[in-house]
């Protein structure tokens, strides 16, 4: 740190706001890719030794692959040894929440985390209420998810583009952005998908 004491980075004559992170997951992104205001000095790039075109290559070639945070969900809960794993019915609930929001945009105000109070004082619908609302609209809800897979990734940018689920309610697919948005809205505790690139696994 002493080697850079007193030095700053400048863009357009202004000192920039910069952040340090030990782990980038094999990619860095523009600030707008992760929900911040766009800053022209940020850019997208693959942080790997050579190119990576699948998750196995990314885990082998990423500069930060030794970090314990490299291939891990963000957040935790008291269950599962304070990890970020979700219960099968919670995954089904997130899928159901997306289906309901797509069928009825007015339902979105009720689809916040069921383990916390509504952030604006409204009513949060629990898993059973979401399933009931779907049935009223002629949509078969999921009680369980048997398989989940990422079936579309832009490896140049580092972005999950498509994700699919199958279970007792049939099979559905969502865009990566759509799933991430509702996951972050509905998942319990402080569990979040942070960046544009993510994978799903069954434990």
N, C-alpha and C positions, 0 to 999 in steps of 0.2 A: 504494500500500500504506500510505502514511503516514496517509491519510484514515481508515483503519479500525483503526489501531494501538490496542490496548487494548480493542477491542470484541469481544464474543463473542455467539454465538447460543445461546438457552436454550429448552428444551422441558421442561415439567413441573418447572421449578425446577433442572434440570440442564443443564450446558453440553453441547451436542451435539458429536458427532464429524462433521466436515464435510470434504468433499474438493473440490478444484478440478480441473476437466478442461477443456481447451481445446475438445474436440470431443465432442459427444454423439450425432452421427449423426441429428440432427433430432428426437430424443426424449430426455426424461429419464424415469427409471423409479423405482419403489419399490426400496429396497435388496433386498427379497426377490425381485424380478424378475431380479436378476443374481447370485443365489446367496449373498447375505449375509442375516444376521438382519434381520427386518423392523424398521424404525425409523419411528415414526409421523410424523416430520417430513419424510420423503421422499414424493414423489408422482409420479404419471405425468402427463406433459404433452407436447404436440407443440411443439417449439421452431421454429416456422415463421412466416413472414409470411403469414397466411391459412392455410387448410387444405390439406393434401396428401393425395391419394387414390391415388397411384401413385408408383413410384420416380422417374420423370421430374419430377413436381411436387415431390417431396421434395428432389431435387437442385437444383431451381430456387429453392425457397422457404425452405430451412433457413437459420437464422442462421449456422451454422458451415460453410456449403457451401464456403468458400474454404480450409478446412483441408486439408492433404495427407492427413490421416487420416480425412476425412469418409466417403469411399466406398472403403474399403480393408479387406482382411482383416488380422487381427492376427497378428503373428509373421512369421517368415521362415525361409529355409533357404539353404544355400550355392548350390544350383542356381537357375536362372532369375534371375540377377542379384540374388541375395539377396531374392527376393520370396516371396509366400505362395501362388503357383500350385501346384496339385497335378497330378501325372501322371494320365493317363487311367486307368491300371490302379490307381492309389491311390483314385480316386473309386469305381471298381468294387469295390475291396476294402472300403471303408466301407459300401457298399450290401450287400455279401455279409455283412459282420459283423453288420449289423442283422438281416438275414434269418435268420442262424444263431442269434442271441440270442433272436429271437422263437420259433424252432422248438425251441430247447433252452436253457432258462435256465441250465443247468449249464455251458454253454460260455463264459459271460460272463467268467469269471476268466482266460480265455486270449486275450481280445480287446484287450489293451493295444497300445500303439504297437510295431510290429514292428522299428523302428529303435532301440529302447532296451531295456535289461534289464527284466524283469518287476519292478514296484515292490515286490512282496512275496516275491520269490524263486521264483515259479512258472514255468510254461512259457507263453511267448507263441507263439501260432500264426501263422505267416506266411501270405501270400496263398494259396499252394497248399494248405496244410493246411486253411484255412477253406473253400476250394472243395471239397476232398475230403470234409470233414464234411457239407457241404450235399448233395453227390451221394449220400452214404450215407443221407441222410434223404429222398431222392427229390426234392430241390429243385435246379433248374437254376441254377448260379451264373453271375454275369456275368464275362466276360473284358474287356469294354469297355462303356462308357456312351456312347451316341450323343447323347442329349438329356437335359438336366436343366432343370427349370423350377419356379419358385415359383408355385403356383397357388392359394394362399390367404394373404391378409394381413388382419389386423385393423388398419386404418389409424388408428382412434381411439386404440388403445393403443400401436400400434407393435410388432406381433408377427407373425412368420411363422407361419402355422397349418398349411400343407400344402405338401409338396414332392414332385415326381414325377421318376422316372428311367426311361429306356428304353434298351435295348441288346440285345446278343445273348442275354441271359437273359430277355427279355420286358419287361414294364412293371410298375413298382411305385410305390406312394405311401406316404409316411410323414408323421406329424405333424411340425410344425416342431420341437417339443421333442425328439421321438425322434431326429430326424436330428442336431440340434445336440449332444445328449448323446453319441451314438456317434461323431460327427465329432471331438469334443474328446477322446474316449477313444482313437481310432485314428489320427488324422492325424499325419503325421511332424513331426519337429523341434519347434518351439514354436508351431506354427500352431493358432489357436483361433478359434472363433466366440464373441464375447464377449456381445453383447446379444441380446434376444429377436427383433429384426428383422434379417433377413439376406436376401441375394439370391444367385443363382448365375449365373455367366457362363462361357462357353467361350471360350478364347483360341485 
